[in-house]
């Protein structure tokens, strides 16, 4: 069995880049690679497969030891929630793991499936089968609600709605999760980067939106409500792929930084107010204040400069070597 597991791991590492390049507006499930870390970071969950079946593995991060594994029929992967490689599928309480089918469909899938596992023993807690094209979006902190991205237009695969699935009741809830304060907002875009609040309640996703403004989708996974924060960005949105988002200040602030580390903007959680870092004055760093002083008293400034220069030379000669 261990030899088979090793061969599955190699196969998954080879196949993973193909899965990531599969296209579509939502990242597919991922086999191999880093998987997803449990809250607290003690273990990591990874899936490897052969196409016919999939093995879910729990790996201790400190030494790489495999703690347990279970094999399921079918092809399953750890959900990828943004094209920067961010993964999800683990509830904040650490008790629930969701796997998504790696099967694709173009332009839309006819049906979608998810395996819901207990992390205690990797046994199946539930199986979710839905008609239509659904992708994993988020889990509530207790793992009782599964949030999904539903693609409804074959002509525009970037258009979507957010739906909620009650894992306790075992059914897709009616209606969509939308920002009720912006009834005219059309949910459309590609998820570029994701941040999650420390308590697992809020899932924040930056979307590019060709033909419109990019936006951050803030999903409250406890109350089942959402807010959309438009970003006033008018340049080529291809550059937005270089942004990374994180929740800072104990979750009170969303920070968007370029890969270089330079701050782009911050968003205050709750009020959703956007702030840009203080911009430097335009122009060079030339000390124009010297010009102003020279205009008011050039002779005195020059004389003072010469005296100071001579004084510095005398002090320099008085200092010991190497000071």
N, C-alpha and C positions, 0 to 999 in steps of 0.2 A: 504493500500500500504506500509506503514512504517513497519508493522508487517512482510509483505512478504519480504521486503528489509532486515530486520533483519535476517530472516530465511535463505535468500540467502547468507548473510555474513557468518553465521555459517557454512553453507554447503561449502562455498569456502575455509574457513580456514581449514576444514577437508580435502578437496580434494587437496589443494595446494601441500602438501608434496608428494602426489602420482604423480602429474604432474611433479614435479621436478625430481622424480626418474624414469621418463618414459624411460630414456636412449636416445641413439642417439648421434650424434656428435655436435648437436646444441641444446641449452636449449629451452624448449617449452615456450609458453605464460603462464603467471602466473595470477591466480585469487586470490583475497584476499591479505594477507600480506601487504607489504608497498606500493605496486604499484610503481608509478614514480612521483617524485617531479617536479613541474613546474620550469622553470628558475626563479631565485629569491627566490624560496622556500616558497612562500606564501600559495600555495595550493598543494594538492597531488591528483593524479588520481588513482582510484582503480576500478577493475572490480570484480563483484561477480555474480555467476550464479547457475542455477539448472541443467544445461545440455541441456535443451530445449531453454532457453533464457539467456541473460546476461544483467546486469545492470551496466552501467558506472557511477561512482560517483565522484563528486568533493568535496574534504574535506579540510576545512581550517585547516592548521597545528597548528595555535596558540591555538585553543580551541577544535578541533575535530568536529566542526559543519559541517553537510552536506549542501553544498550550492546549489547543483542541481544534478539531476540524470536523466538518460534516459535508457530505456530498448530496447534491440535489440534481434531479434530471432537468435538462434544459440549460440555456445559456443566460447567466445572470451576472450583473456587475454592480459595483458600488456606484451610487448615483453621483454624477458630476453636475454641479449646479451653476457653473460659470465657465466661460472659455479660458480663464486664466488657470484652470486646473483645480479650482476649489471643489472639494467633494463634500457630500452630506450623507444623510441616511441614518444617523445615530441620534437618538433622543438625548436631551440634556440630562435626564436621570440615568442614562447609560443602560437602560433595560431593554430597549427596542432597537433593532437594526432592520432597515428596509433595503432590499435589493431590487433592482429594476432589470427587466428583460433587455438584453442587448440586441434583440431582433429589431430591424429597421423596416421602413416602408417609404416609398417615394410616390408622390410628395408627402402623403400622410399615411400613418399606420391605420389599419382597419380595426385592430384591437391592441390593447396594452395590458401588461401584467406586472404585478409586483409581489415579491415574497416578503412577508413580515416575520422576522425571527426574534426569538428571545435570546438575548446575549448570554444568559446564564448557561445555556446548554446548546445553543444554535438550532433549537428545534423550531419548526414552523408554528408561528402563532396565528397567522392568517394568510390567505391567498386572495389577492385583489385582481379581478379580471374585469376589464371595462371595454365596451365597444367605443372605438374612436382612438384618436391620437392624444395620449396623455404622457406627461413626463413628470418626474419627481421635482418638487419645489422645496418643501420643508416639512418638518415634524414639530408638533407641539412638544413642550418640555417633558410631559408625561408619556408621550407616545400614543395618546388617545386619538389624535387627529392627524391625518395625512393631507398635506396640501399639494395640489397637482397643477401643472400647466397644461391646459387643453388647447390644442391647435384646431381651429375650426375652418380655416380657409386654405384650400389647395392652391388658390391663385396667389395668396400672400402668406407664406408659412411663418413670417415674422409676427403675424397677428395672433393673439392668444387671449384667453381668459383664465383666471385663477379659480380653482374649485377646491372644495373641502370634502374629504372622505372620512366618515366617522368609523374608526376601527372597532369601537365598542359595539356599535349597532350593525356594522358590516354593510354600510350603504353610502353611496354618493349623495351628499346633501344638495338640495335644490338651490338654484341661484348661483351667482358668481361673487367672488370676493373683489370688491372694487372700492375706490376712493369716492365716497358719497358726496364729498364736498366739491368734486370736479366731475359732474355727470357727463360732460362732453369729452372726457379724456378717453382716447382710444389706446388700448393696451397693444403695443406693437414695438418690437425691437429684439435685440440679441443680448443675452446676459454676459457681461464682460468680467465682472468681479463681484464677490460676495463677502459680506461681513455679518457676523451673528453676535447678538448681545451675550454677555457672560452668563445670563440666566437661561439662555436658549429661547427666550420669548420672541424676540424680534429678529427677523431675517431681512437684511438690507441687500439689494441687488442693483448694481449700476447697469443700465441698458443703453446701448447705442440705438439711435433711431434715425436711419437715413431718411432725409426729407423732412425732418422735424428736429426738435430739441432732444438731446439725451435726457435721461431722468433716472432718479433713484426710486425704486419700489420698496417701500417699508411695509412689511407684513407682520402684523401682530398675530402670532400663532395661537394665543390663548383666547382672545376675543373674536378672532376671525374677521378682522377689519384691516384695511390697507390705506396707505397714503402714497401719493405720487409727488415727487419733488422735481420739478423741471430744472435742468441745468442750463444757464444762459451761455451756451457754447455754440459759436457759429463757424468755427474753422472746420477743416477736414476731420470727420469723426474717426478716421483710421488711426489717429494718434491716441484716441481714448483707450486702445488696447494696452497702452503702456501705464495706465492708471491702476493703482491698488487701493482697496478700501479696508478700513479697520475701524472698530469701535473703541474709543479711548475715553479718558476721564470717567471711568467706571460706567461706561455706556451712555454718558450724557452727550457725547459728541461723536459724529461720524467724520473720519478723516480720509480725504482722498489725496494720495501722493503719487507722483510719477515714480517710475522704477528707480530713478536716480536718488530718490529720497526727498526731492524738493516738494514742498507743500503746494497743492493746487487750490483746494478749498476745504472748508469744514461746514458741517451741517449740525445745528443744534437739535438733538432728538426731542421730539415733543412739539416744539414750536416750528421746526423744519426751516429755520432761518439760515440762509447761506451766507458765509463770511469768507472773504478772500484775504490772504496774508497781506500785510501792509506793503504796498508797492514802493520801491525805491524811486527817488526823484529821477525823472528822465534826464538823459545826458550823461556825460562822463563824470568821473570822480575828481576833476580838476578843482582845486580850492579857490573858487571865485571870490571868496571873502577877502583874499589877499588883494585882488584887483580893486575891490571897493575901498579898502584901507589906503592903498596907494593913491587912489583918486583924491582922497581927503587930505592926505599928508604924506606924500611920497618921499620927500626929503628926509623927514623924521624917521620914516620906516626904514629907509636905506641905511641911515646912520645907525639906527638901533640894530639893524641886522649885522652891520660891520663890527660893532662893538661886541655883540653876542658871539659872532664868529671868532673874534680874537680871544674872547674869554674862554670859549670852548677849547681853542687850541692850547691856551695856557693850562686849563684844567687837564686836558689830555696829556700834556707833557708831565704834569705832576703825578698822574696815576701810575701805579706800578704796572709792569708788563703783564698782560694776560687778564687784567681786570675788566 
